[in-house]
Amino acid sequence: MRADNTKASSPPLLPYALAAFGGVLMFVGWAGFGVWPLELVALLPLFAALELVRTQTLSTSLRVGWICGIVAIAGGYHWMLEFTQTFSGFGLLPSLLIFGVFCVWLGLQFGLQGVFYALIRRRGWSVAWAVLPPFLLLEWIYPKLFPVYLGNTLVHEPLLAQTAELGGPLMLTLVVGATNVAGFELLRWWREQRSAPVAVVRPGPSQSTSLSSAAGSVISRSGWKAANLIRTMMPCSK
């Protein structure tokens, strides 16, 4: 068993810097920038920041998540500033105000994620439970101007994007979120902040069989659908 060092003292601004860095990784890895693999690790800095402040006030966790969200939305939707100026007839200052409200509102979703994270982790539950169910719930019910999903980053990867047929866009978010959680838990183990995550990487025999079967089913179905789509798009040879 390894010691939990998450409560070690750290610079007071470190969580906010980590959250902002996570926001940068998120918008660079999001759809439109073409660096989609970054999205598979983009949430790690946010998780690290939330882990640092989870024993502090809930407002601190809210602010940390909110900063990450504002940076991610501002970078991912930077085009909205020019869009507002061009099609609304407003000047720069009113357009900046509208853009700022848009970023703050959508960024609040990540702030609420920070609150859920702190509440669930304080009860001794795992990072996976503190991240995945709240994230999916917030993506589903949070009011937005138009649909925004973390899984949008997989839109240009047909083999992975086909998993949406099994659960819609939230399934893609689950894939991206679970990958980030696995990476974060391995990082915590490497830094001796938790015991080896053998329950994640090596479950019991029955669980191993079911997980392997499920993973194989998802990949096989996705590959089959992608191949079918390619065949239908190819011209028939005569």
ZIJOBEL-V962383 format. One record per pair of residues at least 4 apart in sequence whose ideal C-beta (glycine too) atoms are under 8 Angstrom apart, sorted by sequence separation. I is the first residue (numbers start at 0). J is the second residue. D is the distance in whole Angstrom. If there is no record, write none. Layout:
BEGIN
I,J,D + I,J,D
END
This chain:
BEGIN
9,13,5 + 12,16,6 + 13,17,6 + 14,18,6 + 15,19,6 + 16,20,6 + 17,21,6 + 18,22,7 + 19,23,7 + 20,24,7 + 21,25,6 + 22,26,7 + 23,27,6 + 24,28,6 + 25,29,6 + 28,32,7 + 35,39,8 + 36,40,8 + 37,41,6 + 41,45,8 + 42,46,6 + 43,47,6 + 44,48,6 + 45,49,6 + 46,50,6 + 47,51,7 + 48,52,7 + 49,53,6 + 55,59,4 + 56,60,8 + 57,61,6 + 58,62,6 + 59,63,6 + 60,64,6 + 61,65,6 + 62,66,6 + 63,67,7 + 64,68,6 + 65,69,6 + 66,70,6 + 67,71,6 + 68,72,6 + 69,73,6 + 70,74,6 + 71,75,6 + 72,76,6 + 73,77,7 + 78,82,6 + 79,83,6 + 80,84,7 + 81,85,6 + 82,86,6 + 83,87,5 + 89,93,4 + 90,94,7 + 91,95,6 + 92,96,7 + 93,97,6 + 94,98,6 + 95,99,6 + 96,100,7 + 97,101,6 + 98,102,6 + 99,103,6 + 100,104,6 + 101,105,6 + 102,106,6 + 103,107,7 + 106,110,7 + 107,111,6 + 108,112,7 + 109,113,7 + 110,114,7 + 111,115,7 + 112,116,6 + 113,117,7 + 114,118,6 + 115,119,6 + 116,120,6 + 117,121,6 + 118,122,7 + 120,124,6 + 124,128,4 + 125,129,7 + 126,130,6 + 127,131,6 + 128,132,6 + 129,133,7 + 130,134,6 + 131,135,6 + 132,136,6 + 133,137,6 + 134,138,6 + 135,139,6 + 136,140,6 + 137,141,5 + 143,147,5 + 147,151,7 + 156,160,6 + 157,161,6 + 162,166,7 + 163,167,6 + 166,170,3 + 168,172,7 + 169,173,6 + 170,174,7 + 171,175,7 + 172,176,6 + 173,177,6 + 174,178,7 + 175,179,7 + 176,180,6 + 177,181,6 + 178,182,6 + 179,183,6 + 180,184,6 + 181,185,6 + 182,186,6 + 183,187,6 + 184,188,6 + 185,189,6 + 186,190,6 + 188,192,7 + 196,200,6 + 197,201,5 + 198,202,6 + 202,206,4 + 203,207,7 + 204,208,7 + 205,209,7 + 206,210,6 + 207,211,6 + 208,212,6 + 209,213,6 + 210,214,6 + 211,215,6 + 212,216,6 + 213,217,6 + 214,218,6 + 215,219,6 + 216,220,6 + 217,221,6 + 218,222,6 + 219,223,6 + 220,224,6 + 221,225,6 + 222,226,6 + 223,227,6 + 224,228,6 + 225,229,7 + 226,230,6 + 227,231,6 + 228,232,6 + 229,233,6 + 9,14,8 + 27,32,5 + 30,35,8 + 55,60,7 + 84,89,6 + 89,94,5 + 119,124,5 + 124,129,6 + 155,160,8 + 163,168,6 + 165,170,5 + 187,192,4 + 188,193,6 + 202,207,5 + 26,32,7 + 28,34,5 + 83,89,6 + 84,90,7 + 87,93,8 + 120,126,7 + 153,159,5 + 154,160,6 + 187,193,5 + 188,194,7 + 201,207,7 + 27,34,5 + 28,35,6 + 52,59,5 + 53,60,7 + 84,91,7 + 87,94,7 + 153,160,5 + 163,170,6 + 166,173,7 + 188,195,6 + 28,36,7 + 52,60,6 + 89,97,7 + 162,170,5 + 163,171,5 + 188,196,6 + 202,210,6 + 28,37,3 + 29,38,6 + 119,128,6 + 120,129,5 + 138,147,8 + 162,171,6 + 184,193,7 + 27,37,6 + 28,38,4 + 84,94,5 + 87,97,8 + 119,129,4 + 138,148,6 + 28,39,8 + 49,60,6 + 52,63,6 + 83,94,4 + 138,149,7 + 160,171,7 + 185,196,7 + 159,171,7 + 162,174,6 + 184,196,5 + 24,37,5 + 25,38,7 + 28,41,5 + 116,129,5 + 150,163,7 + 24,38,8 + 27,41,8 + 49,63,6 + 80,94,6 + 83,97,5 + 115,129,7 + 116,130,7 + 119,133,7 + 48,63,5 + 49,64,7 + 80,95,7 + 83,98,6 + 134,149,7 + 159,174,7 + 184,199,6 + 24,40,7 + 25,41,4 + 24,41,4 + 25,42,7 + 116,133,7 + 151,168,7 + 45,63,8 + 80,98,5 + 112,130,8 + 115,133,4 + 150,168,5 + 153,171,5 + 181,199,6 + 45,64,7 + 48,67,7 + 79,98,6 + 150,169,7 + 181,200,8 + 21,41,6 + 24,44,7 + 148,168,4 + 150,170,7 + 151,171,7 + 21,42,6 + 112,133,6 + 148,169,7 + 150,171,2 + 153,174,7 + 21,43,7 + 45,67,5 + 76,98,8 + 79,101,6 + 111,133,8 + 112,134,6 + 115,137,8 + 146,168,7 + 149,171,8 + 150,172,4 + 153,175,7 + 21,44,4 + 22,45,8 + 44,67,8 + 148,171,7 + 149,172,4 + 150,173,8 + 152,175,7 + 20,44,5 + 21,45,4 + 148,172,5 + 150,174,7 + 73,98,8 + 76,101,7 + 112,137,6 + 150,175,5 + 18,44,7 + 76,102,7 + 111,137,6 + 149,175,5 + 17,44,4 + 18,45,6 + 21,48,7 + 149,176,7 + 17,45,7 + 72,101,7 + 73,102,5 + 108,137,5 + 17,47,5 + 18,48,5 + 72,102,5 + 108,138,8 + 111,141,8 + 139,169,6 + 17,48,4 + 138,169,6 + 15,48,7 + 69,102,5 + 72,105,5 + 73,106,8 + 108,141,5 + 14,48,4 + 17,51,8 + 69,103,6 + 72,106,5 + 135,169,5 + 138,172,6 + 13,48,8 + 14,49,8 + 71,106,7 + 70,106,8 + 14,51,5 + 68,105,7 + 69,106,4 + 135,172,6 + 13,51,7 + 14,52,5 + 65,103,8 + 68,106,3 + 71,109,7 + 105,143,6 + 134,172,7 + 135,173,6 + 67,106,8 + 68,107,7 + 105,144,8 + 66,106,8 + 68,108,6 + 65,106,5 + 68,109,3 + 135,176,8 + 9,51,6 + 25,67,7 + 29,71,8 + 65,107,6 + 67,109,5 + 68,110,6 + 105,147,7 + 131,173,7 + 134,176,5 + 101,144,7 + 22,66,7 + 26,70,7 + 31,75,7 + 65,109,6 + 68,112,8 + 5,50,5 + 14,59,8 + 18,63,5 + 22,67,4 + 25,70,8 + 26,71,5 + 64,109,4 + 65,110,3 + 131,176,5 + 5,51,7 + 18,64,7 + 21,67,5 + 22,68,7 + 25,71,4 + 26,72,8 + 29,75,5 + 64,110,4 + 130,176,6 + 131,177,7 + 15,62,7 + 19,66,6 + 22,69,7 + 23,70,6 + 26,73,8 + 27,74,7 + 64,111,7 + 5,53,8 + 6,54,7 + 15,63,6 + 18,66,5 + 19,67,7 + 22,70,3 + 23,71,8 + 26,74,3 + 62,110,7 + 64,112,5 + 65,113,7 + 14,63,5 + 18,67,4 + 21,70,8 + 22,71,4 + 25,74,8 + 26,75,4 + 61,110,5 + 64,113,3 + 130,179,8 + 131,180,7 + 21,71,8 + 25,75,7 + 61,111,7 + 63,113,5 + 64,114,7 + 127,177,8 + 130,180,5 + 15,66,6 + 19,70,5 + 22,73,8 + 23,74,7 + 62,113,8 + 18,70,8 + 22,74,7 + 61,113,5 + 64,116,7 + 165,217,6 + 60,113,4 + 61,114,5 + 127,180,5 + 60,114,5 + 126,180,6 + 162,217,6 + 165,220,7 + 60,116,6 + 164,220,7 + 57,114,5 + 60,117,4 + 126,183,6 + 127,184,8 + 164,221,8 + 126,184,6 + 161,220,7 + 162,221,6 + 57,117,6 + 158,218,8 + 161,221,4 + 164,224,7 + 57,118,7 + 126,187,8 + 160,221,8 + 161,222,8 + 159,221,7 + 53,116,7 + 158,221,5 + 161,224,5 + 45,109,7 + 49,113,5 + 53,117,5 + 157,221,8 + 158,222,6 + 161,225,6 + 52,117,7 + 49,116,5 + 53,120,5 + 54,121,7 + 158,225,5 + 49,117,7 + 53,121,7 + 157,225,5 + 46,116,8 + 50,120,8 + 49,120,8 + 157,228,7 + 127,199,8 + 50,126,8 + 46,126,7 + 46,130,7 + 42,130,8 + 38,149,7 + 38,152,4 + 38,153,8 + 35,152,5 + 35,153,7 + 35,155,7 + 30,151,4 + 35,156,6 + 29,151,7 + 30,152,5 + 33,155,8 + 29,152,5 + 28,152,6 + 30,154,5 + 30,155,7 + 46,179,7 + 42,176,7 + 46,180,8 + 39,175,6 + 43,179,6 + 47,183,7 + 38,175,6 + 42,179,4 + 46,183,5 + 50,187,8 + 40,178,8 + 41,179,7 + 42,180,8 + 39,178,5 + 40,179,6 + 43,182,6 + 47,186,8 + 39,179,7 + 43,183,5 + 42,183,7 + 40,182,6 + 39,182,7 + 43,186,7 + 5,187,8 + 4,190,7 + 1,188,7 + 4,191,7 + 5,192,5 + 4,192,5 + 2,191,6 + 3,192,6 + 1,191,5 + 2,192,8 + 3,193,6 + 1,192,7 + 1,193,6 + 1,194,5 + 0,194,5 + 1,195,8
END
